[in-house]
Amino acid sequence: MRKNNKLLAFIIYIALINPFVNVNVQAETFSGIDVIADAHTFECLDYEIIMPICIYLLIIVTPFGVYFKWYFRDRINHNLPDLVVTSFKTPGQTPFTDIRSTESKAAMEIFNSSSMRSAFDDHALGGGEVLNGHVGRQSSNTVKNNRMFEANVIGSPAPKVIRKTMKYGVPAILGKQFICKSNVKRYKPYFMSEADAIAWRRGELNPHASIYITGAREIGSLSVSNPTGNTWGKVHPRIGFVLQTEPAKAAAVIAQRSIDIVTQKNQVPHVYQSYGTSEGEVNYIPTEVDESNCENGGFGEYSQDPNCVAEYNNDTSEYSDSYDTLEEACPTTCYGASASATQMPAGDEKRKAWQMLVPEPSDQCEAFGTDDKDWPKNKNNEEGEYGWNYWREYECCKPAPGILLNP
């Protein structure tokens, strides 16, 4: 009955926030509330149970002997909307209003410093606003369809919320319903092109080889075998300028470039903080968890901390002199383990990771580069402000007491 109540609460929650999902159609700005509301989409979550199953071993040491207890849990794979990515024409004017009034101010202080301004001429400082979005090279010359966008990559406030609300709608075989824990720090600025103005406008020191290879790192279907295919632009060079007739496609190329920077380490000369670059890293910390995890269908179980028990039974330990009984020394608590999370590699331009927030909110995720000629419809806007949820891929084991034997 309690499980049914939770499911009912989840359904009511979704019903309440659903109006927010469509309220900002054609809007140019959005807030953290919009980010969270739009992130409630099972299509982008893409939850699945995979093999092999996760195996835990709990070693229980007592005065009467050592006991082993096995636990089997689902290994799961899904996405989380870890990052909010925006592309916009005017420095400091991100459509993410929560950031425009906070982190953007700090970035603009760097951008407006005398040493920074001396590195550019007027057209670079003005961003994409110059001459209707076309970047002027000289006062009397404009390069048609050469557009300039700023980009921000911000830690999203959504993962923490959807882990609590959406878990009641995902499948489970071994263990309770569970969603992997996100590693993102909400509202943390991982990349702000205003603070990276020199590299974002002047180019990278060592041009990537893909620049000179047809079809390499193309956002689209262009390739050596298909030279007449479709492309929105290349991932490299990772700068704010892009040749593109459609403003929305140009903004998408800029967003993909910023993600490519953030999801890798040591991307000199860019100024940024990397995120999710630890492919294959396993995070495992046995820990005492909240009592509710044992009482209300969580992932914990009542047991004694095996390390404490081992210490108590050690003849040289002070435990045996300080406590009369094992239960007094090592009380039974709700004991569990953290999930083991494997981060995906650098942002892949072919993966369906992008969910548009503005100017046309969507409940679907896509990869940029579609050949659909109607894609820019209702997406191009005069303000030049675009925003997306970027969904990162996670793999983890549902937690259980004991040691995870096969991370």
N, C-alpha and C positions, 0 to 999 in steps of 0.2 A: 504493500500500500504506500509506503514511504517513497519507493522508487517512482510510482505513478504520480505522486504529488510533485516530485522533482521534474518529471517530464511535463506535467501540466504547467508548472511555473515557467519552464523553458518556452513552451508554446505561447504563453501569455506574454512573456518578455519580447519574443520575436514579433508578436502582433503589435505590441506597443511601439517598438522602434521602427517597424516597417514603414510608417508614413515618412520618417526622416530619410529613408533610402531614396525616395523619389522627389523630395521636396526641393532639391537644389538643381533640378534639370536646367541646363543652360546657364547656371550660375558660374561666376568666374572665381569665387572664393569658397573656402570650406573651413570647418573647424575640426577639433578633435572628436566632437560628437558625431559629425558626419563620417569621419574615418572609421569609428567604431561601428556605427550603424551599417555602413556599406560593407564592412568586413564580414558580416554574418551571411556568408554564402557557402553552402556545402560544395558547390561546383568548384570553387577555388581551393577549399580545404582539401579536396581530393583524398579522402581518408581511405586507407586500406590496411588489412592485416597481411603480413608477409611472413615468409619462412627465413631462417629456422625459428622455432619458438625459443623464448628466453628461459634459461634454467638458473634458478637460484638455490644455493645451499646454505642453510642455517645450522651452525654448529652450536649445540647447547651443552654446556659443561655443568654438571651437578655433582654433589658429593657421592652420588650413586653411579656415576659414569658419564660418558660422553655420548650424546645422541645427535643424530643427523636428521634434519627435516628438509624435504625437497619442495620447491615451489615452481610451478610452470606458468608462464605469462605470455601474452601476445607480444609479438614484435610488430610495431606499427610504423607506417610511413605516411606522411601527409605534409601539407604546406601550412605556413603561418605568415600573416601579413606583417612581417617585421619592420618594413621600411615604408615611409611615405616619401615619394619622389615627385618633385615639382620642376617644371620648365616654365620660364617666364621672361618677358622682354626687358623689364626695367630693373636694374640692380636694387635689391632690398625690398622688392614688391612681390614676394612669393604669394601665391594664392592661399597658402596655409596660414590662416590668420593668427593662430596660436604662436607661430614662429615669427611672423612679420612684426609683432609687437615685442619680441624678446630677442632671440638669437640673431635675427637679421640686423638689429641695431649694432650689435658687436661686430658683425661681419662688415657692415658699412663703415665703421670706424677704421677698419683696416683698409678697406677699399678707398676711402677718401684721404688716407695719409699722403703727405706730400711726396714721399719716396715712391709710393705706388702709382700715383697719378702721373708722375714724370715718366713712367714706363710706357704710357699710351698716348695716342693722339685722340682727338675729339671723338671720332666715330667709334672707337673701341670703348670709350667711357660711357657713351650713350646707350650701349646695348642694342637691342633689336628695334628700338623705337625710331631710329633714324630713317627718314624717308619711307614711311609706310612699311617698315619691317625689312626693307632692303638695305644692306650695309653699304654706306658710301666709302669709297676709297679716297676720293678727293672731293673738294667742294663742288666740282662740276661733273663728277663721274660716279655712277652707281652701278654695282654689279648685280644684275637682275637675279632674283631668287637666291641670293646669298644671304642667309638669315642668321641672326645672332640671338642666342638665348642664354640666360643664366640657368643654373640648376642647383637644387638643394636635395640632400638625402638626409632624412630625419628619422630617428627611432620612433616607431609607432606606439600609440597608447592602446591599440586594439588587442594584441595577443593575450594580455593578462585577462581581459574581459571575456573574450570568446572561449578561452580555455575553461571558464566556469560555466558559460551558458550553452555552448555547442556540444559539450561532451555527452550530454544526454541524448543527442541525436546520432551518435556514431555507433558502429557495431562493436561487439565484444564476444570473444569465445572463451579465452582463459584470463580470468581476472575481471575487474570492474572496468566500466567505460573510462577512457583516459585519453588526454591529448598531451603531446610532448610539451615540455616547458621551453619557452622562448628564451634566448640569451640576449635579446635586445634591451637596451636601456631607453625607456620612453623619453621622447623629446630631445634625445641627444643628437647634436648636429654632427653627422659623420662626414658630410661634404657640403661646403657652401662655396659656390664658384666665386662669390665676391671676395672671399678670403684667399682664393686660389687664382686671383685675377691675372697674374703674370703668365702662368702656364696655360690658363684657360683662353687667353687671347693671343699669346705669342707662340704657342705650340710646345711640343715635348722635345726634350734634348735629343733622344734617340728614336727617330721615327720607326714605328713597327713595320716589319716586313710585309704585313698584309696590305699595306697601302699600295704596294706595287704589284700585287697579285690579283688578277681578276677573280672575283667570287670569294676571296678570303675575307672572313669576318663581315660579310654583307648582311645587312638587315633586310632580308628578302630572299628571293629565289635565284638571284643571279649567280652563275657559276661558270667555270671554264667550259663545261659541256652544254651550258645553256646561256650563251653570251647575250641573248636578247631577252632574258627573263626580266623579272621585276625586282627593283631594289629601292629602298627608301634612303639609303646612304650607308657608309661604312662605320664600323665601331671606331676605327682609327682614321685620322688622328683624333684623340680625345680632347677636342677643343670646343668652344662655344659657337663656332661658325659651321654652317652646313648648307650645301647647295640643294634646295628642294623647293618645288613649286607650291606644295601644300604646307601651310604653317603647322597644322596638327602633326603631320608626318615629321617635319623638321623638329618639332618639340619632342616627339617620341625618340628620334635618333639621339638627341641630346640627353634624354633621360637614360637611355641604354648605355651611353658613354659614361655617365656619372656612376651607374651601378658597376660597370666594368672596373672603374677605378677603386671604388669602395670595397669590393669583394676580393681584392688582391693586396698583398703586402708589398712595401717598398716601391711604390709607383712614383718614383722621382721624375720630375720636380714638383708633382702635385702636392698641395697642402690638404690633408684629409686625415681621417681616422678609419682604419680598416675594420670591417665587420664580417664575421662568419667565414674566416679564411682558414680555419683549422680542419681541413678534410681528414676524416678518420679519427679525430680526437674523441676520446671517451671520457665523459664526466661521470664518475661514480663515487658517491659519498654516502655510506651508511649513516643514517640519522634517526633521531627520535622525532616522530611526527606528531601532528595535532591529534588529540583524542578522537576528534570527529572522523578521522580516517578509519578508525576501527569500529566506531559505533554506527556510522551512517553510510555504509557502503563504500568506504574509501579503499585505498590500496594497502593499508597497514594491518598488522595483526598483533595481538597482545603477546609479549614475550619479554624475557630478560635480556639485557644487553650482554651478548656473549663475551665481549671483552671484559666487562665488569665481573662476570661469573668466573672467567679464567683468572683474573687478578685476585678474587676472593679465595679461590682454591689454591693459590700459590702459598706454600708454607712460609715463605719469607715476607709475605705481604702484610702490611699493617691493617689490612681490611679485617682479618680474622680476629685481631685484638680490639678493633673499634666497634665491631658489630656482632651481635649474638647469633644472628641467623643470616642466611644467604638472602632471604627475601628483604630483610632490613637493609642489607648492603646494596642489593641490586633489585630494587622494586620492579614489578612487572609494569611495563609501560607499552604504549602504542609504538611499535618499532617498525621501521620500513627502510627503504633505500631510494636514493634518487634515481631518476631515469638516466640511461646512457644515451647521449645525443650525438649524432654524427652530422656535422655541417656539410653542406654541399660545396663543391668547388666554386671558382669564380663565376659570376653571372653569365649565363649562357643565353645568347641572343635568340636561340631557337626554342627556348623553353617557354611554356605558357604560364608566365608569372605576373603579367601586368593586368590590373583591374582599374579601369578609369574611374576617377572621382569627379573631376570636372574637365571640360564643360558638360559632358554627358555621362552621368553615373551609370555604372553597369554592375550586374551581379555575376558576370562571366570573367574568366581570365583568358588572356590571349598572348601570343607571341607577336611582336611587331614584324611588319614586313609582308602582310597579306596582299594578295594580288586583287583584292576586291576594290573595284573602282569607286564604290559607294562608301568606303570606310571613312573618308574625311567628312561626309555629310553630317551636319549638325555638330561637328567637332571643331572646325575652324572658327575662331572668334577674334574680334578686333582687339580685345585687351591682351591677347597673347599669353593667357594664363592657363596652365594645364597641370593636372595632378593625378597621381596613381597610387594605389596600394601595390607594393612589390612583395610577392609571396615567396618566402624562402622554403626550401625543402628540408624536412627533418625526418630522421629515423631514430626510434628509441624503443626501449623495452619498458613495458608497464612495470612499475616498481613492485617490490616484494621484500620481505625480511630476508636477510642473509647476504651472501656474496654472489654477484652475478658471474657465472662461469663462462658464458659465451657472449661478450659484449658485441 
